[in-house]
Amino acid sequence: MAAKIQKGILKPDEANYPSFNFLPNEPDLSSLVNLPKEYASVSRGRDEVAVETKGKATSVLFFTNLGLFGHFSGFVYDPNNRKPSSGDFGLKFDEIEKIHKNWYYISF
């Protein structure tokens, strides 16, 4: 699924999701990619993932938990093994932990 995002097969629907945040510490709506049914289970609590493009590389945030008041957790895949920074995806992070090459656990 991340490869399909990297290749541009799946991409944010910016026309239907303007750059706007409804609540504090929510992903920028223009960064969200709606998942086809066959991938809906890869991001818990949402039927979408968030993307962050820097240069030619696109990181993908898979949500694992969505709590109240902007609290969340998830996994970030970065093809260049670049550690996510607080502010990526329009979100603040309290925890960033590398779990495997190209994969990071994040939470707030």
C-alpha positions in Angstrom: 0.0 0.0 0.0 2.8 2.4 0.8 4.3 1.6 -2.6 1.1 2.7 -4.3 1.2 6.0 -2.5 4.9 6.4 -3.5 4.0 5.8 -7.1 1.0 8.2 -7.0 -1.6 5.5 -7.6 -3.2 6.4 -4.3 -3.0 10.1 -3.4 -4.6 12.7 -1.2 -8.0 14.0 -2.4 -7.1 17.7 -2.0 -10.1 18.8 -4.0 -12.5 17.4 -1.5 -10.3 18.0 1.6 -9.0 21.6 1.8 -6.0 22.4 3.9 -7.8 22.8 7.2 -7.8 21.4 10.7 -11.0 21.1 12.6 -9.6 20.2 16.0 -6.2 20.7 17.7 -3.6 18.2 16.7 -5.5 16.6 13.9 -3.8 15.8 10.6 -4.2 18.4 7.8 -7.1 17.2 5.8 -5.3 17.8 2.5 -2.7 15.1 3.6 -5.3 12.3 3.9 -5.5 9.4 1.4 -8.8 7.6 1.4 -8.1 3.8 1.5 -9.8 1.4 -0.9 -11.8 -1.3 0.9 -9.0 -3.9 0.6 -6.7 -1.6 2.6 -9.2 -0.2 5.1 -7.9 -2.4 8.0 -4.3 -1.0 7.8 -5.3 2.2 9.6 -7.3 1.6 12.7 -10.0 4.1 13.6 -9.9 5.8 10.2 -10.4 4.7 6.6 -7.4 6.8 5.6 -3.7 7.4 6.1 -1.9 10.7 6.2 1.0 11.5 3.9 3.9 14.0 4.2 6.0 14.7 1.1 9.5 16.2 1.5 11.4 16.4 -1.8 10.7 13.2 -3.8 10.1 11.1 -0.7 6.6 10.5 0.7 6.1 9.3 4.3 2.9 7.5 5.3 1.3 7.6 8.7 -0.9 4.6 9.6 -3.1 5.3 12.6 -3.4 2.7 15.4 -5.4 4.7 17.9 -7.4 7.9 17.9 -8.2 9.3 21.3 -9.8 12.4 22.6 -8.4 15.9 22.3 -5.9 15.2 19.6 -4.3 12.2 21.2 -3.3 9.4 18.8 -0.7 6.8 18.0 0.5 5.2 14.8 3.3 4.0 12.7 5.2 6.1 10.1 6.8 4.5 7.1 9.6 6.7 5.5 11.3 5.3 2.4 14.5 7.1 3.2 14.6 6.0 6.9 14.2 9.7 7.9 13.0 10.1 11.5 9.7 12.0 11.7 9.7 15.4 13.3 7.0 16.9 15.4 5.0 19.0 13.0 5.1 16.4 10.2 1.6 15.6 8.9 0.5 18.8 10.7 0.7 16.9 14.1 2.6 17.3 17.3 4.4 14.2 18.7 5.3 13.4 22.3 7.0 10.1 21.4 9.0 9.0 18.3 10.6 5.6 18.5 12.4 3.8 15.7 11.1 0.2 15.6 12.7 -1.1 12.3 14.4 0.2 9.2 12.0 2.8 7.6 9.4 2.4 10.4 8.8 4.6 13.5 6.2 4.5 16.3 4.7 7.9 17.1 2.2 9.1 19.6 0.8 12.2 21.3 
